[in-house]
Amino acid sequence: TKTNCTTGNSSQTFNGSCDGLGMTDAEYNLLYAIYAWTNAVVVIAAGFLIDKLGNRVGVFIFSSLCLLGSSTFA
């Protein structure tokens, strides 16, 4: 048996893809790597913007972006 890519449960078998996502392990890992590296870059950029714009404006902008992203994918 192979380990399930989302739960880590080795008692479940699967056909080489992440169940429910329709992706192979390599595609899933690539998607996560892109997300993680993008997140790292955005956090650094956000720090510079908050330094330039101030905390109040930064909180408003980034809260709005979080709301927009959640609304888009919900």
mmJSON file of the N, C-alpha and C atoms, coordinates in Angstrom:
{"data_MODEL":{"atom_site":{
"group_PDB":["ATOM","ATOM","ATOM","ATOM","ATOM","ATOM","ATOM","ATOM","ATOM","ATOM","ATOM","ATOM","ATOM","ATOM","ATOM","ATOM","ATOM","ATOM","ATOM","ATOM","ATOM","ATOM","ATOM","ATOM","ATOM","ATOM","ATOM","ATOM","ATOM","ATOM","ATOM","ATOM","ATOM","ATOM","ATOM","ATOM","ATOM","ATOM","ATOM","ATOM","ATOM","ATOM","ATOM","ATOM","ATOM","ATOM","ATOM","ATOM","ATOM","ATOM","ATOM","ATOM","ATOM","ATOM","ATOM","ATOM","ATOM","ATOM","ATOM","ATOM","ATOM","ATOM","ATOM","ATOM","ATOM","ATOM","ATOM","ATOM","ATOM","ATOM","ATOM","ATOM","ATOM","ATOM","ATOM","ATOM","ATOM","ATOM","ATOM","ATOM","ATOM","ATOM","ATOM","ATOM","ATOM","ATOM","ATOM","ATOM","ATOM","ATOM","ATOM","ATOM","ATOM","ATOM","ATOM","ATOM","ATOM","ATOM","ATOM","ATOM","ATOM","ATOM","ATOM","ATOM","ATOM","ATOM","ATOM","ATOM","ATOM","ATOM","ATOM","ATOM","ATOM","ATOM","ATOM","ATOM","ATOM","ATOM","ATOM","ATOM","ATOM","ATOM","ATOM","ATOM","ATOM","ATOM","ATOM","ATOM","ATOM","ATOM","ATOM","ATOM","ATOM","ATOM","ATOM","ATOM","ATOM","ATOM","ATOM","ATOM","ATOM","ATOM","ATOM","ATOM","ATOM","ATOM","ATOM","ATOM","ATOM","ATOM","ATOM","ATOM","ATOM","ATOM","ATOM","ATOM","ATOM","ATOM","ATOM","ATOM","ATOM","ATOM","ATOM","ATOM","ATOM","ATOM","ATOM","ATOM","ATOM","ATOM","ATOM","ATOM","ATOM","ATOM","ATOM","ATOM","ATOM","ATOM","ATOM","ATOM","ATOM","ATOM","ATOM","ATOM","ATOM","ATOM","ATOM","ATOM","ATOM","ATOM","ATOM","ATOM","ATOM","ATOM","ATOM","ATOM","ATOM","ATOM","ATOM","ATOM","ATOM","ATOM","ATOM","ATOM","ATOM","ATOM","ATOM","ATOM","ATOM","ATOM","ATOM","ATOM","ATOM","ATOM","ATOM","ATOM","ATOM","ATOM","ATOM","ATOM","ATOM","ATOM"],
"id":[1,2,3,4,5,6,7,8,9,10,11,12,13,14,15,16,17,18,19,20,21,22,23,24,25,26,27,28,29,30,31,32,33,34,35,36,37,38,39,40,41,42,43,44,45,46,47,48,49,50,51,52,53,54,55,56,57,58,59,60,61,62,63,64,65,66,67,68,69,70,71,72,73,74,75,76,77,78,79,80,81,82,83,84,85,86,87,88,89,90,91,92,93,94,95,96,97,98,99,100,101,102,103,104,105,106,107,108,109,110,111,112,113,114,115,116,117,118,119,120,121,122,123,124,125,126,127,128,129,130,131,132,133,134,135,136,137,138,139,140,141,142,143,144,145,146,147,148,149,150,151,152,153,154,155,156,157,158,159,160,161,162,163,164,165,166,167,168,169,170,171,172,173,174,175,176,177,178,179,180,181,182,183,184,185,186,187,188,189,190,191,192,193,194,195,196,197,198,199,200,201,202,203,204,205,206,207,208,209,210,211,212,213,214,215,216,217,218,219,220,221,222],
"type_symbol":["N","C","C","N","C","C","N","C","C","N","C","C","N","C","C","N","C","C","N","C","C","N","C","C","N","C","C","N","C","C","N","C","C","N","C","C","N","C","C","N","C","C","N","C","C","N","C","C","N","C","C","N","C","C","N","C","C","N","C","C","N","C","C","N","C","C","N","C","C","N","C","C","N","C","C","N","C","C","N","C","C","N","C","C","N","C","C","N","C","C","N","C","C","N","C","C","N","C","C","N","C","C","N","C","C","N","C","C","N","C","C","N","C","C","N","C","C","N","C","C","N","C","C","N","C","C","N","C","C","N","C","C","N","C","C","N","C","C","N","C","C","N","C","C","N","C","C","N","C","C","N","C","C","N","C","C","N","C","C","N","C","C","N","C","C","N","C","C","N","C","C","N","C","C","N","C","C","N","C","C","N","C","C","N","C","C","N","C","C","N","C","C","N","C","C","N","C","C","N","C","C","N","C","C","N","C","C","N","C","C","N","C","C","N","C","C","N","C","C","N","C","C"],
"label_atom_id":["N","CA","C","N","CA","C","N","CA","C","N","CA","C","N","CA","C","N","CA","C","N","CA","C","N","CA","C","N","CA","C","N","CA","C","N","CA","C","N","CA","C","N","CA","C","N","CA","C","N","CA","C","N","CA","C","N","CA","C","N","CA","C","N","CA","C","N","CA","C","N","CA","C","N","CA","C","N","CA","C","N","CA","C","N","CA","C","N","CA","C","N","CA","C","N","CA","C","N","CA","C","N","CA","C","N","CA","C","N","CA","C","N","CA","C","N","CA","C","N","CA","C","N","CA","C","N","CA","C","N","CA","C","N","CA","C","N","CA","C","N","CA","C","N","CA","C","N","CA","C","N","CA","C","N","CA","C","N","CA","C","N","CA","C","N","CA","C","N","CA","C","N","CA","C","N","CA","C","N","CA","C","N","CA","C","N","CA","C","N","CA","C","N","CA","C","N","CA","C","N","CA","C","N","CA","C","N","CA","C","N","CA","C","N","CA","C","N","CA","C","N","CA","C","N","CA","C","N","CA","C","N","CA","C","N","CA","C","N","CA","C","N","CA","C","N","CA","C","N","CA","C","N","CA","C","N","CA","C"],
"label_alt_id":[null,null,null,null,null,null,null,null,null,null,null,null,null,null,null,null,null,null,null,null,null,null,null,null,null,null,null,null,null,null,null,null,null,null,null,null,null,null,null,null,null,null,null,null,null,null,null,null,null,null,null,null,null,null,null,null,null,null,null,null,null,null,null,null,null,null,null,null,null,null,null,null,null,null,null,null,null,null,null,null,null,null,null,null,null,null,null,null,null,null,null,null,null,null,null,null,null,null,null,null,null,null,null,null,null,null,null,null,null,null,null,null,null,null,null,null,null,null,null,null,null,null,null,null,null,null,null,null,null,null,null,null,null,null,null,null,null,null,null,null,null,null,null,null,null,null,null,null,null,null,null,null,null,null,null,null,null,null,null,null,null,null,null,null,null,null,null,null,null,null,null,null,null,null,null,null,null,null,null,null,null,null,null,null,null,null,null,null,null,null,null,null,null,null,null,null,null,null,null,null,null,null,null,null,null,null,null,null,null,null,null,null,null,null,null,null,null,null,null,null,null,null],
"label_comp_id":["THR","THR","THR","LYS","LYS","LYS","THR","THR","THR","ASN","ASN","ASN","CYS","CYS","CYS","THR","THR","THR","THR","THR","THR","GLY","GLY","GLY","ASN","ASN","ASN","SER","SER","SER","SER","SER","SER","GLN","GLN","GLN","THR","THR","THR","PHE","PHE","PHE","ASN","ASN","ASN","GLY","GLY","GLY","SER","SER","SER","CYS","CYS","CYS","ASP","ASP","ASP","GLY","GLY","GLY","LEU","LEU","LEU","GLY","GLY","GLY","MET","MET","MET","THR","THR","THR","ASP","ASP","ASP","ALA","ALA","ALA","GLU","GLU","GLU","TYR","TYR","TYR","ASN","ASN","ASN","LEU","LEU","LEU","LEU","LEU","LEU","TYR","TYR","TYR","ALA","ALA","ALA","ILE","ILE","ILE","TYR","TYR","TYR","ALA","ALA","ALA","TRP","TRP","TRP","THR","THR","THR","ASN","ASN","ASN","ALA","ALA","ALA","VAL","VAL","VAL","VAL","VAL","VAL","VAL","VAL","VAL","ILE","ILE","ILE","ALA","ALA","ALA","ALA","ALA","ALA","GLY","GLY","GLY","PHE","PHE","PHE","LEU","LEU","LEU","ILE","ILE","ILE","ASP","ASP","ASP","LYS","LYS","LYS","LEU","LEU","LEU","GLY","GLY","GLY","ASN","ASN","ASN","ARG","ARG","ARG","VAL","VAL","VAL","GLY","GLY","GLY","VAL","VAL","VAL","PHE","PHE","PHE","ILE","ILE","ILE","PHE","PHE","PHE","SER","SER","SER","SER","SER","SER","LEU","LEU","LEU","CYS","CYS","CYS","LEU","LEU","LEU","LEU","LEU","LEU","GLY","GLY","GLY","SER","SER","SER","SER","SER","SER","THR","THR","THR","PHE","PHE","PHE","ALA","ALA","ALA"],
"label_asym_id":["A","A","A","A","A","A","A","A","A","A","A","A","A","A","A","A","A","A","A","A","A","A","A","A","A","A","A","A","A","A","A","A","A","A","A","A","A","A","A","A","A","A","A","A","A","A","A","A","A","A","A","A","A","A","A","A","A","A","A","A","A","A","A","A","A","A","A","A","A","A","A","A","A","A","A","A","A","A","A","A","A","A","A","A","A","A","A","A","A","A","A","A","A","A","A","A","A","A","A","A","A","A","A","A","A","A","A","A","A","A","A","A","A","A","A","A","A","A","A","A","A","A","A","A","A","A","A","A","A","A","A","A","A","A","A","A","A","A","A","A","A","A","A","A","A","A","A","A","A","A","A","A","A","A","A","A","A","A","A","A","A","A","A","A","A","A","A","A","A","A","A","A","A","A","A","A","A","A","A","A","A","A","A","A","A","A","A","A","A","A","A","A","A","A","A","A","A","A","A","A","A","A","A","A","A","A","A","A","A","A","A","A","A","A","A","A","A","A","A","A","A","A"],
"label_entity_id":["1","1","1","1","1","1","1","1","1","1","1","1","1","1","1","1","1","1","1","1","1","1","1","1","1","1","1","1","1","1","1","1","1","1","1","1","1","1","1","1","1","1","1","1","1","1","1","1","1","1","1","1","1","1","1","1","1","1","1","1","1","1","1","1","1","1","1","1","1","1","1","1","1","1","1","1","1","1","1","1","1","1","1","1","1","1","1","1","1","1","1","1","1","1","1","1","1","1","1","1","1","1","1","1","1","1","1","1","1","1","1","1","1","1","1","1","1","1","1","1","1","1","1","1","1","1","1","1","1","1","1","1","1","1","1","1","1","1","1","1","1","1","1","1","1","1","1","1","1","1","1","1","1","1","1","1","1","1","1","1","1","1","1","1","1","1","1","1","1","1","1","1","1","1","1","1","1","1","1","1","1","1","1","1","1","1","1","1","1","1","1","1","1","1","1","1","1","1","1","1","1","1","1","1","1","1","1","1","1","1","1","1","1","1","1","1","1","1","1","1","1","1"],
"label_seq_id":[1,1,1,2,2,2,3,3,3,4,4,4,5,5,5,6,6,6,7,7,7,8,8,8,9,9,9,10,10,10,11,11,11,12,12,12,13,13,13,14,14,14,15,15,15,16,16,16,17,17,17,18,18,18,19,19,19,20,20,20,21,21,21,22,22,22,23,23,23,24,24,24,25,25,25,26,26,26,27,27,27,28,28,28,29,29,29,30,30,30,31,31,31,32,32,32,33,33,33,34,34,34,35,35,35,36,36,36,37,37,37,38,38,38,39,39,39,40,40,40,41,41,41,42,42,42,43,43,43,44,44,44,45,45,45,46,46,46,47,47,47,48,48,48,49,49,49,50,50,50,51,51,51,52,52,52,53,53,53,54,54,54,55,55,55,56,56,56,57,57,57,58,58,58,59,59,59,60,60,60,61,61,61,62,62,62,63,63,63,64,64,64,65,65,65,66,66,66,67,67,67,68,68,68,69,69,69,70,70,70,71,71,71,72,72,72,73,73,73,74,74,74],
"pdbx_PDB_ins_code":[null,null,null,null,null,null,null,null,null,null,null,null,null,null,null,null,null,null,null,null,null,null,null,null,null,null,null,null,null,null,null,null,null,null,null,null,null,null,null,null,null,null,null,null,null,null,null,null,null,null,null,null,null,null,null,null,null,null,null,null,null,null,null,null,null,null,null,null,null,null,null,null,null,null,null,null,null,null,null,null,null,null,null,null,null,null,null,null,null,null,null,null,null,null,null,null,null,null,null,null,null,null,null,null,null,null,null,null,null,null,null,null,null,null,null,null,null,null,null,null,null,null,null,null,null,null,null,null,null,null,null,null,null,null,null,null,null,null,null,null,null,null,null,null,null,null,null,null,null,null,null,null,null,null,null,null,null,null,null,null,null,null,null,null,null,null,null,null,null,null,null,null,null,null,null,null,null,null,null,null,null,null,null,null,null,null,null,null,null,null,null,null,null,null,null,null,null,null,null,null,null,null,null,null,null,null,null,null,null,null,null,null,null,null,null,null,null,null,null,null,null,null],
"Cartn_x":[0.832,0.0,0.875,0.349,1.03,0.379,1.109,0.573,-0.304,-1.465,-2.374,-1.724,-1.755,-1.013,-1.632,-2.871,-3.474,-3.632,-3.813,-4.037,-2.851,-1.936,-0.794,-1.138,-2.337,-2.784,-2.297,-1.413,-0.835,-1.747,-2.863,-3.766,-4.675,-4.769,-5.585,-4.729,-5.266,-4.538,-5.137,-4.321,-4.795,-3.981,-4.415,-3.839,-2.728,-1.946,-0.848,-1.234,-2.451,-2.86,-3.522,-3.577,-4.235,-5.734,-6.343,-7.775,-8.584,-9.521,-10.4,-9.836,-8.545,-7.945,-7.648,-7.537,-7.241,-5.827,-4.891,-3.5,-2.599,-1.481,-0.458,0.278,1.081,1.863,2.789,3.4,4.325,3.59,2.399,1.624,1.193,0.781,0.368,1.544,2.704,3.884,4.333,4.231,4.569,3.62,2.335,1.357,1.662,1.991,2.326,3.611,4.612,5.872,5.651,4.838,4.537,3.829,2.867,2.156,3.12,3.975,4.862,5.866,6.476,7.456,6.787,5.597,4.862,4.521,4.102,3.765,4.987,6.145,7.366,7.704,7.557,7.857,6.836,5.573,4.521,4.689,5.09,5.278,6.387,7.457,8.544,8.076,7.381,6.853,5.852,5.033,4.048,4.743,5.842,6.593,7.099,7.62,8.085,6.924,5.793,4.635,4.114,4.069,3.596,4.546,5.844,6.809,6.584,6.235,6.023,4.661,3.597,2.23,1.725,2.288,1.808,0.925,0.741,-0.011,-1.486,-2.122,-3.567,-3.891,-3.161,-3.397,-3.039,-1.934,-1.519,-2.534,-3.063,-4.079,-5.317,-5.738,-6.911,-6.685,-5.541,-5.249,-5.185,-4.424,-4.234,-5.471,-6.25,-7.525,-8.478,-8.475,-9.32,-8.902,-7.587,-7.107,-7.488,-7.398,-7.812,-9.297,-10.101,-11.535,-11.846,-11.16,-11.364,-10.974,-9.824,-9.398,-10.334,-10.792,-11.728,-13.051,-13.523,-14.782,-14.679,-13.523,-13.335,-13.356,-12.735,-12.582,-13.551,-14.448,-15.397,-16.559],
"Cartn_y":[-1.188,0.0,1.249,2.303,3.59,4.504,5.5,6.455,7.462,7.732,8.724,10.093,10.889,12.144,13.25,13.126,14.191,13.818,12.542,12.165,11.458,10.935,10.215,8.828,8.361,7.052,5.983,5.094,4.096,2.901,2.824,1.696,1.895,3.121,3.402,3.288,2.679,2.599,3.595,4.018,4.896,4.626,5.177,4.833,5.777,6.327,7.205,8.652,9.019,10.409,10.812,12.109,12.604,12.446,11.635,11.359,12.648,12.79,13.938,15.151,15.178,16.33,16.057,14.795,14.444,14.791,14.784,15.113,13.966,13.86,12.913,13.528,12.72,13.237,14.357,14.213,15.238,16.55,16.48,17.689,18.37,17.568,18.11,18.805,18.166,18.753,20.019,20.044,21.242,22.384,22.084,23.104,23.673,22.813,23.285,24.115,23.7,24.442,25.837,25.942,27.251,28.133,27.556,28.3,28.77,27.896,28.226,29.314,29.203,30.216,31.556,31.524,32.769,33.427,32.621,33.148,33.786,33.176,33.732,35.096,35.233,36.502,37.572,37.191,38.159,38.694,37.843,38.288,39.339,39.142,40.126,41.435,41.344,42.545,43.263,42.516,43.116,43.881,43.351,44.051,45.399,45.45,46.723,47.704,47.199,48.078,48.623,47.797,48.274,49.326,49.148,50.154,51.488,51.442,52.672,53.304,52.479,52.995,53.154,52.425,52.468,51.275,51.044,49.868,49.914,51.063,51.146,50.883,51.52,51.322,49.891,49.378,48.007,46.977,47.136,46.201,46.253,47.455,47.585,46.916,47.165,46.596,45.072,44.543,43.094,42.354,42.986,42.373,42.332,43.397,43.428,42.341,42.152,41.104,39.708,39.497,38.209,37.972,38.982,38.869,38.585,39.277,39.062,37.637,37.165,35.816,34.756,34.941,33.989,33.986,35.159,35.253,34.617,34.752,34.199,32.674,32.057,30.61,29.893,30.613,29.971,29.367],
"Cartn_z":[0.0,0.0,0.0,-0.561,-0.568,0.461,0.878,1.85,1.138,1.738,1.191,1.28,0.203,0.15,0.996,1.411,2.207,3.671,3.992,5.385,6.004,5.2,5.722,6.215,5.949,6.414,5.448,5.912,5.022,4.81,5.52,5.327,4.121,3.623,2.454,1.203,0.177,-1.083,-2.066,-2.998,-4.048,-5.296,-6.405,-7.699,-8.154,-7.233,-7.609,-7.782,-7.379,-7.462,-6.154,-5.92,-4.719,-4.91,-4.074,-4.207,-4.149,-5.043,-5.058,-5.771,-6.003,-6.674,-8.14,-8.502,-9.874,-10.29,-9.322,-9.607,-9.191,-9.891,-9.45,-8.261,-7.593,-6.469,-6.91,-8.068,-8.571,-8.851,-9.418,-9.698,-8.398,-7.427,-6.135,-5.45,-5.46,-4.836,-5.561,-6.893,-7.652,-7.304,-7.202,-6.841,-5.461,-4.511,-3.172,-3.181,-3.95,-4.011,-4.589,-5.624,-6.215,-5.189,-4.477,-3.437,-2.35,-1.88,-0.773,-1.15,-2.327,-2.746,-3.022,-3.611,-3.843,-2.515,-1.551,-0.235,0.424,0.285,0.87,0.263,-1.04,-1.718,-1.329,-1.261,-0.935,0.49,1.416,2.797,2.874,2.153,2.146,1.511,0.384,-0.271,0.626,1.329,2.229,3.354,3.844,4.883,4.404,3.201,2.644,2.46,1.972,1.772,3.091,4.118,5.417,5.974,5.766,6.21,5.505,4.225,3.444,3.72,3.801,3.889,5.313,6.247,7.629,7.941,9.228,9.676,9.298,9.485,9.217,7.752,6.871,5.435,5.043,5.575,5.265,5.707,6.91,7.409,6.524,6.147,5.283,3.935,3.317,1.993,2.056,3.022,3.051,3.552,4.414,4.813,3.623,2.833,1.629,0.641,0.486,-0.418,0.084,1.394,1.962,1.748,1.956,1.736,0.268,-0.623,-2.055,-2.454,-1.961,-2.277,-1.733,-0.502,0.092,-0.648,-1.031,-1.768,-3.142,-3.763,-5.098,-5.09,-4.093,-4.092,-3.146,-2.514,-1.601,-2.354],
"occupancy":[1.0,1.0,1.0,1.0,1.0,1.0,1.0,1.0,1.0,1.0,1.0,1.0,1.0,1.0,1.0,1.0,1.0,1.0,1.0,1.0,1.0,1.0,1.0,1.0,1.0,1.0,1.0,1.0,1.0,1.0,1.0,1.0,1.0,1.0,1.0,1.0,1.0,1.0,1.0,1.0,1.0,1.0,1.0,1.0,1.0,1.0,1.0,1.0,1.0,1.0,1.0,1.0,1.0,1.0,1.0,1.0,1.0,1.0,1.0,1.0,1.0,1.0,1.0,1.0,1.0,1.0,1.0,1.0,1.0,1.0,1.0,1.0,1.0,1.0,1.0,1.0,1.0,1.0,1.0,1.0,1.0,1.0,1.0,1.0,1.0,1.0,1.0,1.0,1.0,1.0,1.0,1.0,1.0,1.0,1.0,1.0,1.0,1.0,1.0,1.0,1.0,1.0,1.0,1.0,1.0,1.0,1.0,1.0,1.0,1.0,1.0,1.0,1.0,1.0,1.0,1.0,1.0,1.0,1.0,1.0,1.0,1.0,1.0,1.0,1.0,1.0,1.0,1.0,1.0,1.0,1.0,1.0,1.0,1.0,1.0,1.0,1.0,1.0,1.0,1.0,1.0,1.0,1.0,1.0,1.0,1.0,1.0,1.0,1.0,1.0,1.0,1.0,1.0,1.0,1.0,1.0,1.0,1.0,1.0,1.0,1.0,1.0,1.0,1.0,1.0,1.0,1.0,1.0,1.0,1.0,1.0,1.0,1.0,1.0,1.0,1.0,1.0,1.0,1.0,1.0,1.0,1.0,1.0,1.0,1.0,1.0,1.0,1.0,1.0,1.0,1.0,1.0,1.0,1.0,1.0,1.0,1.0,1.0,1.0,1.0,1.0,1.0,1.0,1.0,1.0,1.0,1.0,1.0,1.0,1.0,1.0,1.0,1.0,1.0,1.0,1.0,1.0,1.0,1.0,1.0,1.0,1.0],
"B_iso_or_equiv":[0.0,0.0,0.0,0.0,0.0,0.0,0.0,0.0,0.0,0.0,0.0,0.0,0.0,0.0,0.0,0.0,0.0,0.0,0.0,0.0,0.0,0.0,0.0,0.0,0.0,0.0,0.0,0.0,0.0,0.0,0.0,0.0,0.0,0.0,0.0,0.0,0.0,0.0,0.0,0.0,0.0,0.0,0.0,0.0,0.0,0.0,0.0,0.0,0.0,0.0,0.0,0.0,0.0,0.0,0.0,0.0,0.0,0.0,0.0,0.0,0.0,0.0,0.0,0.0,0.0,0.0,0.0,0.0,0.0,0.0,0.0,0.0,0.0,0.0,0.0,0.0,0.0,0.0,0.0,0.0,0.0,0.0,0.0,0.0,0.0,0.0,0.0,0.0,0.0,0.0,0.0,0.0,0.0,0.0,0.0,0.0,0.0,0.0,0.0,0.0,0.0,0.0,0.0,0.0,0.0,0.0,0.0,0.0,0.0,0.0,0.0,0.0,0.0,0.0,0.0,0.0,0.0,0.0,0.0,0.0,0.0,0.0,0.0,0.0,0.0,0.0,0.0,0.0,0.0,0.0,0.0,0.0,0.0,0.0,0.0,0.0,0.0,0.0,0.0,0.0,0.0,0.0,0.0,0.0,0.0,0.0,0.0,0.0,0.0,0.0,0.0,0.0,0.0,0.0,0.0,0.0,0.0,0.0,0.0,0.0,0.0,0.0,0.0,0.0,0.0,0.0,0.0,0.0,0.0,0.0,0.0,0.0,0.0,0.0,0.0,0.0,0.0,0.0,0.0,0.0,0.0,0.0,0.0,0.0,0.0,0.0,0.0,0.0,0.0,0.0,0.0,0.0,0.0,0.0,0.0,0.0,0.0,0.0,0.0,0.0,0.0,0.0,0.0,0.0,0.0,0.0,0.0,0.0,0.0,0.0,0.0,0.0,0.0,0.0,0.0,0.0,0.0,0.0,0.0,0.0,0.0,0.0],
"pdbx_formal_charge":[null,null,null,null,null,null,null,null,null,null,null,null,null,null,null,null,null,null,null,null,null,null,null,null,null,null,null,null,null,null,null,null,null,null,null,null,null,null,null,null,null,null,null,null,null,null,null,null,null,null,null,null,null,null,null,null,null,null,null,null,null,null,null,null,null,null,null,null,null,null,null,null,null,null,null,null,null,null,null,null,null,null,null,null,null,null,null,null,null,null,null,null,null,null,null,null,null,null,null,null,null,null,null,null,null,null,null,null,null,null,null,null,null,null,null,null,null,null,null,null,null,null,null,null,null,null,null,null,null,null,null,null,null,null,null,null,null,null,null,null,null,null,null,null,null,null,null,null,null,null,null,null,null,null,null,null,null,null,null,null,null,null,null,null,null,null,null,null,null,null,null,null,null,null,null,null,null,null,null,null,null,null,null,null,null,null,null,null,null,null,null,null,null,null,null,null,null,null,null,null,null,null,null,null,null,null,null,null,null,null,null,null,null,null,null,null,null,null,null,null,null,null],
"auth_seq_id":[1,1,1,2,2,2,3,3,3,4,4,4,5,5,5,6,6,6,7,7,7,8,8,8,9,9,9,10,10,10,11,11,11,12,12,12,13,13,13,14,14,14,15,15,15,16,16,16,17,17,17,18,18,18,19,19,19,20,20,20,21,21,21,22,22,22,23,23,23,24,24,24,25,25,25,26,26,26,27,27,27,28,28,28,29,29,29,30,30,30,31,31,31,32,32,32,33,33,33,34,34,34,35,35,35,36,36,36,37,37,37,38,38,38,39,39,39,40,40,40,41,41,41,42,42,42,43,43,43,44,44,44,45,45,45,46,46,46,47,47,47,48,48,48,49,49,49,50,50,50,51,51,51,52,52,52,53,53,53,54,54,54,55,55,55,56,56,56,57,57,57,58,58,58,59,59,59,60,60,60,61,61,61,62,62,62,63,63,63,64,64,64,65,65,65,66,66,66,67,67,67,68,68,68,69,69,69,70,70,70,71,71,71,72,72,72,73,73,73,74,74,74],
"auth_comp_id":["THR","THR","THR","LYS","LYS","LYS","THR","THR","THR","ASN","ASN","ASN","CYS","CYS","CYS","THR","THR","THR","THR","THR","THR","GLY","GLY","GLY","ASN","ASN","ASN","SER","SER","SER","SER","SER","SER","GLN","GLN","GLN","THR","THR","THR","PHE","PHE","PHE","ASN","ASN","ASN","GLY","GLY","GLY","SER","SER","SER","CYS","CYS","CYS","ASP","ASP","ASP","GLY","GLY","GLY","LEU","LEU","LEU","GLY","GLY","GLY","MET","MET","MET","THR","THR","THR","ASP","ASP","ASP","ALA","ALA","ALA","GLU","GLU","GLU","TYR","TYR","TYR","ASN","ASN","ASN","LEU","LEU","LEU","LEU","LEU","LEU","TYR","TYR","TYR","ALA","ALA","ALA","ILE","ILE","ILE","TYR","TYR","TYR","ALA","ALA","ALA","TRP","TRP","TRP","THR","THR","THR","ASN","ASN","ASN","ALA","ALA","ALA","VAL","VAL","VAL","VAL","VAL","VAL","VAL","VAL","VAL","ILE","ILE","ILE","ALA","ALA","ALA","ALA","ALA","ALA","GLY","GLY","GLY","PHE","PHE","PHE","LEU","LEU","LEU","ILE","ILE","ILE","ASP","ASP","ASP","LYS","LYS","LYS","LEU","LEU","LEU","GLY","GLY","GLY","ASN","ASN","ASN","ARG","ARG","ARG","VAL","VAL","VAL","GLY","GLY","GLY","VAL","VAL","VAL","PHE","PHE","PHE","ILE","ILE","ILE","PHE","PHE","PHE","SER","SER","SER","SER","SER","SER","LEU","LEU","LEU","CYS","CYS","CYS","LEU","LEU","LEU","LEU","LEU","LEU","GLY","GLY","GLY","SER","SER","SER","SER","SER","SER","THR","THR","THR","PHE","PHE","PHE","ALA","ALA","ALA"],
"auth_asym_id":["A","A","A","A","A","A","A","A","A","A","A","A","A","A","A","A","A","A","A","A","A","A","A","A","A","A","A","A","A","A","A","A","A","A","A","A","A","A","A","A","A","A","A","A","A","A","A","A","A","A","A","A","A","A","A","A","A","A","A","A","A","A","A","A","A","A","A","A","A","A","A","A","A","A","A","A","A","A","A","A","A","A","A","A","A","A","A","A","A","A","A","A","A","A","A","A","A","A","A","A","A","A","A","A","A","A","A","A","A","A","A","A","A","A","A","A","A","A","A","A","A","A","A","A","A","A","A","A","A","A","A","A","A","A","A","A","A","A","A","A","A","A","A","A","A","A","A","A","A","A","A","A","A","A","A","A","A","A","A","A","A","A","A","A","A","A","A","A","A","A","A","A","A","A","A","A","A","A","A","A","A","A","A","A","A","A","A","A","A","A","A","A","A","A","A","A","A","A","A","A","A","A","A","A","A","A","A","A","A","A","A","A","A","A","A","A","A","A","A","A","A","A"],
"auth_atom_id":["N","CA","C","N","CA","C","N","CA","C","N","CA","C","N","CA","C","N","CA","C","N","CA","C","N","CA","C","N","CA","C","N","CA","C","N","CA","C","N","CA","C","N","CA","C","N","CA","C","N","CA","C","N","CA","C","N","CA","C","N","CA","C","N","CA","C","N","CA","C","N","CA","C","N","CA","C","N","CA","C","N","CA","C","N","CA","C","N","CA","C","N","CA","C","N","CA","C","N","CA","C","N","CA","C","N","CA","C","N","CA","C","N","CA","C","N","CA","C","N","CA","C","N","CA","C","N","CA","C","N","CA","C","N","CA","C","N","CA","C","N","CA","C","N","CA","C","N","CA","C","N","CA","C","N","CA","C","N","CA","C","N","CA","C","N","CA","C","N","CA","C","N","CA","C","N","CA","C","N","CA","C","N","CA","C","N","CA","C","N","CA","C","N","CA","C","N","CA","C","N","CA","C","N","CA","C","N","CA","C","N","CA","C","N","CA","C","N","CA","C","N","CA","C","N","CA","C","N","CA","C","N","CA","C","N","CA","C","N","CA","C","N","CA","C","N","CA","C","N","CA","C","N","CA","C","N","CA","C"],
"pdbx_PDB_model_num":[1,1,1,1,1,1,1,1,1,1,1,1,1,1,1,1,1,1,1,1,1,1,1,1,1,1,1,1,1,1,1,1,1,1,1,1,1,1,1,1,1,1,1,1,1,1,1,1,1,1,1,1,1,1,1,1,1,1,1,1,1,1,1,1,1,1,1,1,1,1,1,1,1,1,1,1,1,1,1,1,1,1,1,1,1,1,1,1,1,1,1,1,1,1,1,1,1,1,1,1,1,1,1,1,1,1,1,1,1,1,1,1,1,1,1,1,1,1,1,1,1,1,1,1,1,1,1,1,1,1,1,1,1,1,1,1,1,1,1,1,1,1,1,1,1,1,1,1,1,1,1,1,1,1,1,1,1,1,1,1,1,1,1,1,1,1,1,1,1,1,1,1,1,1,1,1,1,1,1,1,1,1,1,1,1,1,1,1,1,1,1,1,1,1,1,1,1,1,1,1,1,1,1,1,1,1,1,1,1,1,1,1,1,1,1,1,1,1,1,1,1,1]
}}}
